[in-house]
Amino acid sequence: MSTHLTRALLFAIGLGLAVGQAARAQAPAGPAPSNGPIDITADQVEVVNSECRSTWTGSAEALQGDTRLRAHVIRTYSKRKGADANGQAACGATDRIEADDDVYYVTPTQSARGDHAVYTADAGIVVMTGNVIVIQGKDVVTGDRLTIKTATHEATMAAASPGPGKGRRVRAVFYPSQSSQRGPTMPSFGAPAPAAPP
Amino acid sequence: MSFTVVNPGQTADRSTLWRRAHAHSRLVRLLRWLLPATIFAIVGVLGGFVALEAMRNIAARPREVPTEIRMVNPHFLGRDDKGRVFDLSARQATRDDHDLQQVFLAQPVMVMNAVGRGQTRLTADTGVFREDSRILRLAGHVRLEDAKGASAATERAVVDTRAGTVAGFGPIAGASPNGTIEAKDYSVTDKGDRLVLRGGVRARLNGGAAAAMGGGPP
């Protein structure tokens, strides 16, 4: 007989790991160690074992070193592994993580803000939508949809209404003094920081 | 002129008779009151005696003295709804004299899934086990440990030995090899399916576990 309480606590910790994993998925190279401890705080967390789901609400924040993921609500979903030895629903690796309401992702060199973000583990893609703003140094890029491939650190910003004269478009401001050495590029999430000019 | 000769002896007899008769009447009058009064007095004394004896009997009636049934190092083996064995033991168990279904436990130890894989062990300072509902209420330094090295500490917990679930409320701190989690309050509902931690939820995930979950970016 296993107790639901221990399983739920383990599940909560595991889903906490998932939140930290989402933070790392976007984490750029920096001083923060990738295997350092991850601290997660929230006002409340609800864990539903049968649905392999946990919901962190109330200024939920995952912090690893200098990397921070913050949102009002963070939901994590794990894959089902069938039933365990006791016939209870077993949950496996992280499947999907959603963040809502003022999603912030902040590193020492970059920061991104959006209304909504989804991390899909299998695809290795983070999609941030809704008034997205990416800042690296003085460079600023705004748009409606930011897609980051965590494996290649490729980031794409898109507008909800493409085409000239269609309202919101992707806008960017690059400062030549910072960008001239490498050209105007999107802030690259997860890629090594460019070497400082000699 | 005639004279009646009166015999002085006859006059004396009449006077005596009259006095005797008068005295007899007084005695009768006296006895008319005295005898009923005596009867009433005797009845009163008898009634009082009976009442006094009744009170003495009530006072002398043997009282039912509470006798606590105590067991030292008791073991209670049972099965939950799924047939899994649990072992409930304690340093001492005392059956409630007023509620025979209730047993008070000192330093109880509950081992769930006692003969299977993945044992879970609960300890506490005190416990109350109800035999009719098979609910165990633990209080004071409640500690829960499972076979995977995870543990949780709280002040109160309720174990449903039929369903094999643990629920409770109050501050809780949990730990596993992967990290720790704590909150000011918790509740378990839906037969253990839903766990809610409230109030300053804090979790710390160890570095090794964090790396094992996918590691950092290249």
Interface residues (C-beta under 8 A of the other chain):
Chain A: M1 S2 T3 H4 L5 T6 A8 L9 L10 F11 A12 I13 G14 G16 L17 A18 G20 Q21 R24 A25 A27 P28 A29 P33 S34 N35 G36 P37 I38 D39 I40 T41 A42 D43 Q44 V45 E46 V47 V48 N49 S50 W56 Q64 A85 N86 G87 T94 T150 H153 G190
Chain B: D80 K82 R84 V85 F86 M112 N113 G116 R117 G118 T120 L144 D146 K148 A150 A152 A157 G164 T165 V166 A167 G168 G174 S176 N178 G179 T180 I181 A183 V188 K191 G192 D193 R194 L195 V196 L197 R198 G199 G200 V201 R202 A203 R204 L205 N206 G207 G208 A209 A210 A211 M213 G214 G215 G216 P217 P218
